[in-house]
Amino acid sequence: MNRPYNFSAGPAAIPEEVLKTAASEMLDWHGSGMSVMEMSHRGKEFISICEKAESDFRELMAVPKEFHILFMQGGGLAENAIVPLNLSRGATVDFVVSGSWSKKSRKEAGKYAAEVHTAASGEDSQFTTLPDPASWQLSRGASYLHICSNETIDGVEFQQLPDLKALGSDAPLVIDFSSHVASRSVDWSKVGLAFGGAQKNLGPAGLTLVVVRDDLLGHALPACPSAFDYKVVADNASMFNTPPTWGIYVAGLTFEWLKNQREGDAVGIAAMERRNVAKAQSLYDFIDASGFYVNKVAANCRSRMNIPFFLKDESRNDDFLAGAKAHQLLQLKGHKSVGGMRASLYNAMPMAGVDALIAYMREFEKKHS
Ligand SMILES: *Cc1c(COP(=O)(O)O)cnc(C)c1O
């Protein structure tokens, strides 16, 4: 079976090997006589799946021991509330607004935090640039600073995480890394908490991954639901309530797949990162060299994962999408707030998929110019 290339922004493509393993284990996981979906989350089978997923992620992403890895539910949007419920402690929270997602997060935090302060915004540039950290207006005594490290809709990505200490702030950095988790390494020395929904780069929708430093646990506001209190979740090894067992299992298969990736002498996340750089570079180079397509994001903050682009003649959009589908290239339509096209090149997208997209774009351009 020849599967099409799927450029969806999320839920997104899952590596074919992972899908095949999940299919082959669907009726009987490792001789247990049960599907993973039918197991007690307190039984030894599922506990072994969950513990392995956690330790594989820790190893893959080099997560230091002072961080907890939590498997939660509610997605990135629920974390927009759960983070201030746990971390705001009645103080001001700072936001850098770099696109649609951080803007949404800021709005939600306003329901729970005493005060929300915008330290910087890229809105004046229609989110085609990232505000330089040296210009951020950090508030004194902020309980945390939130950034979205990869803006899925606008296609901007922090190539380096800001060093808040160097900017004179003791506030922990919170990153929403939903759409580039496990696509590159993370400098954990700069991070207090990271969260991400699984459905972009880790597996099926329904699982949210949270990585949180020890000292940030135990400060939840009284109104915080117990199931969303990071300390309660951590103390119960993500089993305070029934966790999203299927999502944890498929994410675990994805972590195993990631550990086995190789590019030259690089292995695991380093290999993935090398491949992601090459994939994105090849599409950006093609777009920049063409007079037919355009990407408006400044070169130093272009996302490796989500590449929005426009046809200069937008009357051909529907034609472009229909032709793409006929060429087995799916879900390229841009987000409604931005328009145009968007190619999401998550970990599961091979270089061959990017090559096929570029070949189609070249052919379409030739036909219409
Ligand atoms: C997809 C996404 C979310 C939203 O995730 P849900 O699971 O739909 O709540 C949040 N932040 C970013 C950056 C995303 O890409």
The ligand as a Tripos MOL2 file, in Angstrom:
@<TRIPOS>MOLECULE
LIG
   15    15     1     0     0
SMALL
NO_CHARGES

@<TRIPOS>ATOM
      1 C1         -2.0100   22.5000   18.4850 C.3       1 LIG1
      2 C2         -1.4730   23.4700   19.4570 C.ar      1 LIG1
      3 C3         -2.1140   23.7390   20.6790 C.ar      1 LIG1
      4 C4         -3.5060   23.2270   20.9950 C.3       1 LIG1
      5 O1         -3.5650   21.9580   21.3350 O.3       1 LIG1
      6 P1         -4.9790   21.2790   21.6830 P.3       1 LIG1
      7 O2         -4.5350   19.8870   21.9120 O.co2     1 LIG1
      8 O3         -5.8940   21.4710   20.5230 O.co2     1 LIG1
      9 O4         -5.4980   21.9290   22.9070 O.co2     1 LIG1
     10 C5         -1.5150   24.5950   21.5640 C.ar      1 LIG1
     11 N1         -0.3480   25.1990   21.2600 N.ar      1 LIG1
     12 C6          0.2830   24.9890   20.0980 C.ar      1 LIG1
     13 C7          1.5650   25.6820   19.8180 C.3       1 LIG1
     14 C8         -0.2610   24.1190   19.1580 C.ar      1 LIG1
     15 O5          0.3650   23.9030   17.9840 O.3       1 LIG1
@<TRIPOS>BOND
     1     1     2 1
     2     2     3 ar
     3     2    14 ar
     4     3     4 1
     5     3    10 ar
     6     4     5 1
     7     5     6 1
     8     6     7 2
     9     6     8 1
    10     6     9 1
    11    10    11 ar
    12    11    12 ar
    13    12    13 1
    14    12    14 ar
    15    14    15 1
@<TRIPOS>SUBSTRUCTURE
     1 LIG1         1 GROUP 0 **** ****
